[in-house]
Amino acid sequence: MDARTDASSEDYRKVRAVIDKALDDLKALGAELDPVAIPDLIERIDKAYNGNVFETEPAINNYLSQHAQTRLSGRYATFCCRGMVMPSRARVLMNSVGKSTDDAGYVQVQPGPRRTCDWQCSP
């Protein structure tokens, strides 16, 4: 879940109802579901998605290089600044300009020894 999720919104309630129905269906079929608490889940998700500005430019430059004959040809940085991306999205994407997976900061957004899938479930 995104840290900005509005749990009181109509959309959230609709999605939650579908998830709850699916869980109820699983239980009706005999599944035993145990609640699991994932420490710092929102922070982990935020770090993985919003903190990783290191893969975007190299990945898009690679994609654009494979489509050199299209109007999207060029480099990521100029692509973001030419008005070809919605201004609100361009502002976010500009945080990735000049970053790569070779940067020291990339290590900080990689899963450490305690990944989300490593939590302990109660017996």
N, C-alpha and C positions, 0 to 999 in steps of 0.2 A: 504494500500500500504506500502511496506517496504521502509524504509528510503533510502535504497541503490538501489531502482528501477531506472533503466535507461529508462526514458521516451522517449529517442531518439532511442531506440533499435527497431529492426524489430519485435521481439516478442511482445513488448509492443504495437506497432502500430497495430498489428494483433488483439490482445486482445481488445484494445480500439475500433477498428472497429466493433467487434462483440457486445460489450456493447452499442456502439452508435446506431447500427442497432436495437438492442432490444428496446432501449429507443424510437427510431423513430417509431417502430411497435406499442408500447404502446400508443404513442401520436396519431397515425393514428386510433387507436381503441377508441379514446376519452379520454384517460388518461390525466390529468393535472399534470405535474411534476414541482415542485418548487425546485429550487436549495437550498441546505442546507449546511451551513458552520459548520463544527465540529471543535471547537477550539482545537488546539494541537493534531490533529488526529495522526500524525506520532509518536509523543512522547507517546501517549496513546497505540498505537499498539506495539511500541517497548517495553514499560514497561510490557505490558501483555505477550508478547512472549519471549523476550530476558531477561527481568528482573526477570522472575519467574523461579528461579533455585531450588525452594523448593519442587516441586511436582515430579520431574523426578525420583530421586533415590527411594523414597518410592513406587512409582507406578511400576517401573521396578522390584524392589525386590519382590513386591507382584505378579507380572506376572511370574517371574522366579520361585517363590515358588510353583506355580500351575503347573509348567512344569519341575519338578525335574528330570525326567527321560531323558531329552533331553541334548544335548551337550551344551545347553545354561544355564544349571543349575549353580547356584552360586549367588554371590552378584553383584550388579551393579558396584561397584568400581573395582572389579577384572575383571569383564566382559569387562570394558572399557580398561583395561591395558593389556589384553591377545592377542591383535592383532586380535580380532574378530570384531572390528569396524574399519572402515576406519580411518586412522590417522587424517585427517582433521576434521572428525566428533568427534573422541575421544577427541581432544583438546577442542572442545566446550562442550562436555558432561562432561568433568572432572570438569568444573565449578560447577556442581551439586553435586559432591561427598561430603558426610558429611552434606548435607543440608536436612532439612525436613520442613514440614508444622508447626512443633512446634517451629521453629526459629522465633525470633522477627521480622526479616526482611520480613517474609512472609506477614505480615500485610501491609507492604509498597507497595506490588504489587497487592493487592486486590482493587477492585473498591471502590472508596470512595463515599461520598454523592453525588458527581456529576459524574455520569457514562456517558459514550459515548451516551447512549440512552436518556439522559436527556436534550439534547440541545433544544434550542428554535427555532422553525420554524417561519419564518415571515408569517404574515397573508396574 
